[in-house]
């Protein structure tokens, strides 16, 4: 392999050192006589914590969240942050035998901070994350829309956010899986199939059967239609953590002074941060798609409100999403600027029209949210200690 093309973003230092050794007939038997030392040196970044440090990524953040500066006095760097970077280092160690699969520089340095913040006046908790934004193109819901584009390489018709189907409309992704199940079962039943192969086939059959069962029973978010974000899977598997996020929790994305309401809708790889649905991605950049992220810089702020999920999940209510996020923002001191109002693309769109999003709405066409008048934005806050528990990062998804 051409090492210059092998490492995505790695700075490469290499040299050959020659020294006199023993006779060749003996040197062939000495491992150290012909040796490649491979050292991967990475500097794990420290988390941004102060107002000045956060503004290095987004200079307008404190203007958008007027109560944030006071809240930072009692904020702490989350163990989710340390767990994330430990998983990144673990991934590098695990893939040293496949150097072409090492995390790229971009994906290693994809999170600027994760802070645990609690407003002492309202006891509202929030995780503040600074990252870039990749695209999650997953999800399907035959009840609402029957022609979802599932052509991207890593597409899955499921999201972690799901609810029981309300109609008998079949998923467009059932026939392919039913045909696959029949093919696997035929091979499994063949007398010529070896036992080792049967063991692998059994696992595949069980996985496809689970997929079929889920598609028949549940509806899911739709990436192009629903505004949702994705968090690393390990963050959702920490029982008892005081800032544990859950699927369905409300979230707000802040980008260039505009606040976008969202739902925590899916779990992603445990060693990557910063991911959102196509609905959000194309609003930030109309050219975004499953292979083209809308933002590569770490200037996007994600606010995730632990414990805010509705008791029963269902199709997103976009008006209710806006109002709920507005109330949650007011619980942490209010906001200045525009809280985006999503329109329901499925209300009157035909399947053909919905596959290709129209031009992004002009901000002027959407009523701008008034700056919060909540006294919490300027009230004096006491330095309240936030409890924490140690996060043990689990394996990547």
C-alpha positions as CSV (number, residue, x, y, z in Angstrom):
1,X,0.0,0.0,0.0
2,X,1.1,3.6,-0.7
3,X,1.4,4.9,2.8
4,X,0.9,8.5,1.6
5,X,-2.7,7.4,0.7
6,X,-3.2,4.9,3.4
7,X,-3.6,7.1,6.4
8,X,-6.5,9.6,6.3
9,X,-5.1,12.7,7.8
10,X,-2.1,11.1,9.6
11,X,1.2,12.9,9.7
12,X,3.7,10.3,8.6
13,X,7.3,10.1,9.7
14,X,9.3,7.2,8.4
15,X,12.9,6.2,8.0
16,X,15.1,3.1,7.4
17,X,17.9,2.5,9.9
18,X,20.6,0.0,8.8
19,X,23.2,-1.5,11.1
20,X,25.7,-4.4,10.8
21,X,24.3,-7.7,11.9
22,X,25.1,-11.4,11.9
23,X,25.5,-13.8,9.0
24,X,22.5,-13.9,6.7
25,X,22.0,-17.6,7.4
26,X,21.5,-16.7,11.1
27,X,19.8,-13.3,10.6
28,X,16.9,-15.0,8.9
29,X,16.1,-16.7,12.2
30,X,16.3,-13.6,14.3
31,X,13.0,-11.6,14.3
32,X,14.6,-8.4,15.4
33,X,17.0,-8.4,12.5
34,X,14.3,-7.2,10.1
35,X,11.8,-5.2,12.1
36,X,9.1,-2.6,11.5
37,X,8.2,-0.5,14.5
38,X,4.8,1.0,14.2
39,X,3.8,3.7,16.7
40,X,0.6,5.6,16.4
41,X,0.9,8.8,18.4
42,X,-2.3,10.8,19.1
43,X,-3.0,13.7,21.3
44,X,-6.4,13.3,23.0
45,X,-7.9,16.8,23.1
46,X,-9.1,18.5,26.3
47,X,-12.7,19.5,26.5
48,X,-13.8,23.1,26.0
49,X,-15.4,24.3,29.2
50,X,-15.2,28.1,29.7
51,X,-17.1,30.7,27.8
52,X,-14.0,31.8,25.9
53,X,-13.2,28.2,25.0
54,X,-16.7,27.5,23.7
55,X,-16.7,30.6,21.6
56,X,-13.6,29.4,19.8
57,X,-16.0,27.1,18.0
58,X,-19.1,29.4,17.9
59,X,-18.4,33.1,18.6
60,X,-22.1,33.9,18.8
61,X,-23.0,31.1,21.3
62,X,-23.3,33.3,24.4
63,X,-25.4,35.8,22.5
64,X,-27.8,33.0,21.4
65,X,-28.0,31.6,25.0
66,X,-27.9,34.6,27.3
67,X,-28.0,32.4,30.5
68,X,-25.2,30.1,29.5
69,X,-22.3,32.1,30.9
70,X,-23.7,31.9,34.4
71,X,-24.5,28.3,34.1
72,X,-21.0,27.5,33.1
73,X,-19.7,28.4,36.6
74,X,-21.2,25.1,37.9
75,X,-20.9,23.0,34.7
76,X,-18.5,20.1,34.5
77,X,-17.0,18.1,31.7
78,X,-19.0,15.0,31.3
79,X,-17.5,11.5,31.6
80,X,-19.3,10.9,28.3
81,X,-16.6,13.0,26.8
82,X,-13.8,11.0,28.3
83,X,-15.6,7.8,27.4
84,X,-15.9,8.9,23.8
85,X,-12.2,9.5,23.4
86,X,-11.3,6.3,25.2
87,X,-13.4,4.4,22.6
88,X,-11.6,6.3,19.8
89,X,-8.2,5.2,21.2
90,X,-9.6,1.6,21.6
91,X,-10.7,1.7,18.0
92,X,-7.2,2.7,16.8
93,X,-5.7,-0.2,18.9
94,X,-8.2,-2.7,17.5
95,X,-7.6,-1.7,13.9
96,X,-3.8,-1.7,13.9
97,X,-3.9,-4.9,11.9
98,X,-6.0,-3.1,9.3
99,X,-4.2,0.2,8.9
100,X,-6.6,1.3,6.1
101,X,-9.4,1.3,8.7
102,X,-7.9,3.6,11.2
103,X,-10.1,6.5,12.2
104,X,-9.4,9.5,10.1
105,X,-8.1,12.8,11.6
106,X,-11.5,14.3,11.0
107,X,-13.4,11.5,12.8
108,X,-10.9,11.4,15.7
109,X,-11.2,15.1,16.4
110,X,-15.0,15.3,15.9
111,X,-16.1,16.4,19.4
112,X,-15.0,19.7,21.1
113,X,-16.8,19.2,24.4
114,X,-19.6,17.5,26.3
115,X,-20.7,19.5,29.3
116,X,-23.2,18.6,32.0
117,X,-25.2,21.7,33.0
118,X,-28.0,22.2,35.4
119,X,-29.9,25.4,36.0
120,X,-30.1,25.8,39.8
121,X,-33.4,27.7,39.6
122,X,-35.3,25.2,37.5
123,X,-33.2,22.0,38.1
124,X,-33.3,21.5,34.3
125,X,-30.5,19.4,33.1
126,X,-28.8,19.7,29.7
127,X,-25.9,18.1,27.9
128,X,-24.1,20.7,25.8
129,X,-22.1,19.1,22.9
130,X,-20.0,20.9,20.3
131,X,-19.3,18.8,17.2
132,X,-19.6,18.8,13.4
133,X,-22.5,17.1,11.6
134,X,-22.7,13.9,9.6
135,X,-25.8,12.5,8.0
136,X,-28.0,9.6,9.2
137,X,-30.3,8.6,6.2
138,X,-32.1,5.8,8.0
139,X,-35.8,5.2,8.9
140,X,-39.1,4.3,7.3
141,X,-42.8,4.5,8.1
142,X,-45.3,2.9,5.8
143,X,-48.2,4.4,7.7
144,X,-47.1,8.0,6.7
145,X,-45.0,7.4,3.6
146,X,-44.5,4.4,1.4
147,X,-41.7,5.3,-0.9
148,X,-38.6,6.1,1.2
149,X,-35.3,6.3,-0.6
150,X,-33.2,3.4,0.7
151,X,-30.4,3.4,-1.9
152,X,-27.5,4.7,0.2
153,X,-24.8,2.1,1.1
154,X,-25.4,1.9,4.8
155,X,-29.1,2.6,4.8
156,X,-31.3,0.8,7.4
157,X,-35.1,1.2,7.5
158,X,-35.1,1.3,11.3
159,X,-34.4,3.9,13.9
160,X,-34.1,3.4,17.7
161,X,-37.1,5.8,18.0
162,X,-40.1,3.6,17.1
163,X,-43.8,3.2,17.9
164,X,-46.5,0.5,17.1
165,X,-47.8,0.7,13.6
166,X,-51.3,2.2,13.3
167,X,-52.3,0.8,9.8
168,X,-51.9,-2.4,7.9
169,X,-49.9,-0.8,5.1
170,X,-46.8,-3.1,4.5
171,X,-43.3,-1.7,4.5
172,X,-41.6,-1.4,1.1
173,X,-38.6,-3.1,2.6
174,X,-40.4,-6.4,3.6
175,X,-40.3,-8.2,0.2
176,X,-36.5,-8.0,-0.1
177,X,-36.1,-9.4,3.5
178,X,-38.7,-12.1,3.0
179,X,-36.9,-13.2,-0.2
180,X,-33.6,-13.2,1.7
181,X,-35.1,-15.3,4.5
182,X,-36.4,-17.9,2.0
183,X,-33.0,-18.1,0.3
184,X,-31.2,-18.6,3.7
185,X,-33.7,-21.2,4.8
186,X,-33.3,-23.1,1.6
187,X,-29.5,-23.3,2.0
188,X,-29.9,-24.2,5.7
189,X,-32.2,-27.1,4.9
190,X,-30.0,-28.5,2.1
191,X,-28.4,-31.9,3.0
192,X,-25.1,-30.7,1.5
193,X,-24.8,-27.7,3.9
194,X,-21.9,-28.3,6.3
195,X,-22.5,-27.8,10.1
196,X,-20.2,-24.8,10.4
197,X,-22.1,-23.1,7.6
198,X,-25.4,-24.0,9.2
199,X,-24.3,-22.2,12.4
200,X,-23.6,-19.0,10.4
201,X,-26.9,-19.4,8.5
202,X,-28.8,-19.8,11.7
203,X,-27.5,-16.4,13.0
204,X,-28.4,-14.7,9.7
205,X,-31.9,-16.2,9.6
206,X,-32.5,-15.0,13.2
207,X,-31.4,-11.5,12.3
208,X,-33.6,-11.3,9.2
209,X,-36.5,-12.7,11.1
210,X,-36.0,-9.9,13.7
211,X,-36.0,-7.3,10.9
212,X,-39.2,-8.7,9.4
213,X,-40.9,-8.7,12.8
214,X,-39.9,-5.1,13.4
215,X,-41.0,-3.9,10.0
216,X,-44.4,-5.6,10.5
217,X,-44.9,-4.3,14.0
218,X,-43.3,-0.8,14.2
219,X,-43.1,2.6,12.5
220,X,-39.9,4.6,12.6
221,X,-38.7,8.1,12.0
222,X,-37.9,9.1,8.4
223,X,-34.6,10.9,7.8
224,X,-35.7,13.1,5.0
225,X,-38.9,14.2,6.7
226,X,-38.2,14.2,10.5
227,X,-35.8,16.4,12.4
228,X,-33.8,14.1,14.7
229,X,-30.2,13.7,16.0
230,X,-28.0,10.7,16.7
231,X,-25.8,10.1,19.8
232,X,-23.1,7.4,20.2
233,X,-24.6,4.2,21.4
234,X,-22.5,3.9,24.6
235,X,-24.1,7.1,25.9
236,X,-27.5,5.5,26.0
237,X,-26.3,2.4,28.0
238,X,-25.2,4.0,31.3
239,X,-28.0,3.1,33.8
240,X,-28.2,5.4,36.8
241,X,-26.2,8.2,35.2
242,X,-27.7,11.5,36.3
243,X,-27.4,13.0,32.7
244,X,-28.5,9.8,30.9
245,X,-30.0,10.7,27.5
246,X,-32.8,8.5,26.2
247,X,-34.3,7.9,22.8
248,X,-37.1,10.5,22.4
249,X,-35.5,13.2,24.5
250,X,-35.9,16.7,23.1
251,X,-32.8,18.5,21.6
252,X,-31.9,21.8,20.1
253,X,-29.2,22.4,17.4
254,X,-27.6,25.8,17.3
255,X,-26.0,26.8,14.0
256,X,-25.1,30.3,12.8
257,X,-27.5,31.9,15.4
258,X,-30.5,29.8,14.5
259,X,-32.0,27.2,16.8
260,X,-33.4,24.0,15.3
261,X,-35.8,21.8,17.4
262,X,-35.1,18.1,17.2
263,X,-35.6,14.7,18.8
264,X,-33.0,12.2,19.9
265,X,-33.9,9.6,17.4
266,X,-31.2,7.0,17.0
267,X,-28.0,5.5,18.3
268,X,-24.8,5.6,16.2
269,X,-21.3,4.1,16.4
270,X,-19.9,4.6,19.9
271,X,-16.7,6.2,18.7
272,X,-18.2,9.0,16.6
273,X,-20.0,12.2,17.5
274,X,-22.2,14.6,15.5
275,X,-25.0,13.2,13.3
276,X,-28.4,14.3,12.3
277,X,-31.2,13.4,9.9
278,X,-31.4,14.5,6.3
279,X,-34.2,16.9,7.2
280,X,-31.8,18.9,9.5
281,X,-28.7,18.4,7.3
282,X,-30.4,19.8,4.1
283,X,-31.7,22.8,6.1
284,X,-28.1,23.7,7.1
285,X,-26.8,22.9,3.6
286,X,-29.1,22.1,0.7
287,X,-26.3,20.0,-0.9
288,X,-26.1,17.6,2.0
289,X,-26.9,14.0,1.4
290,X,-26.1,10.5,2.7
291,X,-22.5,10.9,1.5
292,X,-22.0,14.7,2.0
293,X,-22.0,16.2,5.4
294,X,-23.5,19.7,5.9
295,X,-20.7,20.9,8.2
296,X,-17.2,19.8,8.8
297,X,-16.2,22.4,11.4
298,X,-16.9,21.9,15.1
299,X,-19.2,24.9,15.2
300,X,-22.5,23.2,15.8
301,X,-23.9,23.1,19.3
302,X,-26.2,20.3,20.3
303,X,-28.4,20.8,23.5
304,X,-29.8,17.5,24.7
305,X,-32.3,17.6,27.6
306,X,-32.1,14.3,29.5
307,X,-35.4,13.1,30.9
308,X,-37.5,15.2,28.6
309,X,-38.9,12.4,26.3
310,X,-42.6,11.9,26.1
311,X,-43.9,8.8,27.9
312,X,-45.3,7.3,24.7
313,X,-43.5,7.8,21.4
314,X,-45.3,8.4,18.1
315,X,-45.1,10.3,14.8
316,X,-43.4,13.6,15.5
317,X,-45.7,16.5,16.2
318,X,-43.7,19.4,14.8
319,X,-45.7,22.2,16.4
320,X,-45.5,20.4,19.7
321,X,-41.7,19.9,19.1
322,X,-41.2,23.6,18.7
323,X,-43.3,24.6,21.8
324,X,-41.6,22.0,24.0
325,X,-38.1,23.0,22.9
326,X,-39.0,26.7,23.5
327,X,-40.1,25.8,27.1
328,X,-36.9,23.8,27.7
329,X,-34.7,26.7,26.5
330,X,-36.6,29.0,28.8
331,X,-35.7,26.6,31.6
332,X,-32.0,27.3,31.1
333,X,-32.2,31.1,30.7
334,X,-34.0,31.6,27.4
335,X,-32.6,32.4,24.0
336,X,-32.1,35.2,21.5
337,X,-32.7,34.6,17.8
338,X,-34.9,32.4,15.8
339,X,-36.3,29.1,17.0
340,X,-37.0,27.3,13.7
341,X,-40.5,26.1,12.9
342,X,-40.5,22.9,10.9
343,X,-43.3,22.4,8.4
344,X,-44.9,18.9,7.9
345,X,-43.6,17.8,4.5
346,X,-45.9,14.8,4.5
347,X,-49.1,16.7,5.1
348,X,-49.9,17.2,1.4
349,X,-46.7,16.0,-0.4
350,X,-47.0,13.2,-2.9
351,X,-44.4,10.4,-2.7
352,X,-42.6,11.7,-5.8
353,X,-42.4,15.3,-4.5
354,X,-41.3,14.2,-1.1
355,X,-38.2,12.4,-2.4
356,X,-36.7,15.6,-3.6
357,X,-36.8,18.4,-1.0
358,X,-37.6,21.8,-2.4
359,X,-35.6,25.0,-1.7
360,X,-34.9,25.7,1.9
361,X,-37.5,28.1,3.4
362,X,-36.2,31.7,3.7
363,X,-35.8,32.7,7.3
364,X,-37.8,35.7,6.6
365,X,-40.8,33.5,5.7
366,X,-40.8,32.0,9.1
367,X,-41.8,34.1,12.1
368,X,-38.8,34.8,14.1
369,X,-39.0,33.7,17.7
370,X,-38.9,36.6,20.1
371,X,-36.0,36.7,22.6
372,X,-37.0,35.1,25.8
373,X,-38.1,37.5,28.5
374,X,-37.6,35.0,31.2
375,X,-35.9,36.5,34.3
376,X,-33.8,33.3,34.4
377,X,-31.6,34.9,31.6
378,X,-30.3,37.5,34.0
379,X,-31.0,36.1,37.5
380,X,-28.1,35.4,39.8
381,X,-27.3,31.7,39.9
382,X,-25.7,29.9,42.8
383,X,-22.9,27.4,42.0
384,X,-24.7,24.1,42.3
385,X,-22.6,21.0,42.2
386,X,-23.8,18.5,39.6
387,X,-23.6,14.9,40.6
388,X,-21.8,12.5,38.3
389,X,-21.1,8.9,37.9
390,X,-18.1,7.2,36.2
391,X,-18.8,6.2,32.6
392,X,-17.4,2.9,31.5
393,X,-17.3,3.0,27.7
394,X,-18.6,-0.1,26.1
395,X,-17.7,-1.5,22.7
396,X,-18.6,0.3,19.5
397,X,-21.9,-0.5,17.8
